[in-house]
Each structure stands twice: as C-alpha cells, then as structure tokens.
Amino acid sequence: MLHLTEKNFTAEINRSSIPVVVMFYALWCGKCAMMKPMIEELEKKYRGHIRFCEVEIDESSLLAADYGADIVPTFAFFLRGRCLGTMQGLLDETIFERRLQKIFRNS
C-alpha cells in the first residue's frame, strides 16, 4: 500500500487513472491492525484495477479531519480525484468487498 501524507495525497489521488481506496489508520489501533492483512489481500486481488493507499491519522491529522476519519479505520473511496463515500470500523471481508464493488461499479 502506498503511504500518503498531506504532502502527496492530492497529487496521488488526482493522478490515479483507476479508483483509489484510502485506509485512514492509527499505529495504536487494534482494529486497524486486524483490517490491514485483509486490505493487503484485496490489493493483490485488484492490482491494476483499484489502487490501495494508507494515511496515518496522527501524522496527517488535517487529512483525517477533511475525510471524517474520527473513527479508525476509516476507508475513503475515490474516483478521478472525487470522494465517492466512506466506511468506518471493523468490517467482514465479504461485506467490505461487496461494498467496494458497489461503489466502483461504473468505473
């Protein structure tokens, strides 16, 4: 997963030709640690079709505030630089993938 900060976030999100999922996480967050392996597996599965990135909320607090990442993990879904929606908390892989496909259905 590409690590994003306030310095590279906008450029990376806007220049992506494919949909982007951003995981807002915290180093101290147990639920984030539980979700990360699942997201890494989805990253392998959707390589070349969906890009997966991460933002550490304590490092990039302004980004976290901009995207409502007051609960971690928070997932934001982008297409052509525009945020299509977010999901928060610990999610089952099947549910997460189903929602992911629904959000990006027309991409």
C-alpha positions in Angstrom: 0.0 0.0 0.0 1.3 3.4 -0.9 1.7 5.6 2.2 0.1 9.0 1.7 0.7 12.2 3.7 -0.6 15.8 3.5 2.2 16.5 1.1 1.5 13.8 -1.6 -2.2 13.0 -1.0 -3.8 15.3 -3.5 -1.3 14.6 -6.3 -1.6 10.8 -5.9 -5.4 10.7 -5.7 -5.9 13.1 -8.6 -3.4 11.5 -10.9 -4.7 7.9 -10.5 -6.3 6.6 -13.6 -8.0 3.8 -11.6 -10.2 4.0 -8.5 -8.4 4.5 -5.1 -9.2 3.2 -1.7 -7.6 5.1 1.2 -7.3 3.4 4.6 -7.1 6.0 7.4 -5.5 4.2 10.3 -3.5 4.8 13.6 -0.5 2.9 14.8 -2.2 2.4 18.2 -5.4 1.0 16.6 -6.0 -2.7 17.1 -8.9 -2.8 14.6 -6.7 -1.2 12.0 -4.1 -3.9 12.6 -6.8 -6.5 12.1 -8.0 -5.0 8.9 -4.6 -4.4 7.3 -4.0 -8.0 6.2 -7.4 -8.2 4.5 -6.8 -4.9 2.7 -3.4 -6.2 1.5 -5.1 -9.3 0.1 -7.7 -7.2 -1.7 -4.8 -5.1 -3.0 -3.3 -8.2 -4.6 -6.6 -9.3 -6.0 -7.5 -5.9 -7.6 -4.0 -4.9 -8.7 -4.2 -2.8 -11.8 -7.9 -2.2 -11.2 -8.1 -0.5 -7.8 -5.3 1.3 -6.0 -5.0 0.9 -2.2 -3.3 3.6 -0.1 -2.9 4.4 3.6 -2.9 7.5 5.7 -1.7 7.5 9.3 -4.1 9.9 11.1 -1.6 11.2 13.8 0.9 12.0 11.0 -1.7 13.6 8.8 -4.4 15.0 11.1 -5.7 17.6 8.6 -6.4 14.9 6.0 -8.1 12.8 8.7 -10.3 15.7 9.6 -11.1 16.5 6.0 -12.4 13.0 5.4 -14.1 12.4 8.7 -11.7 9.8 10.0 -12.6 10.3 13.6 -13.1 6.6 13.9 -10.3 4.3 12.7 -10.1 2.5 10.5 -11.9 4.8 8.0 -11.9 3.9 4.3 -12.4 6.6 1.7 -13.2 5.7 -1.9 -12.0 8.0 -4.7 -12.6 8.1 -8.5 -10.9 10.7 -10.6 -10.0 12.7 -7.5 -13.5 12.8 -6.1 -14.5 11.1 -2.9 -17.5 8.8 -3.6 -18.0 7.7 0.0 -16.5 6.3 3.2 -16.9 3.3 5.5 -15.7 3.1 9.1 -14.8 0.4 11.6 -14.0 -3.3 11.6 -15.7 -4.9 8.6 -16.0 -8.5 7.4 -14.1 -9.2 4.1 -17.1 -10.3 2.2 -19.1 -7.2 3.2 -16.2 -4.9 2.5 -15.6 -6.3 -0.9 -19.3 -6.2 -1.8 -19.5 -2.5 -0.9 -16.2 -1.9 -2.7 -17.6 -3.4 -5.9 -20.9 -1.4 -5.5 -19.1 1.9 -5.0 -16.9 1.4 -8.1 -19.5 -0.5 -10.2 -19.4 2.0 -13.1 -15.7 2.8 -13.0 
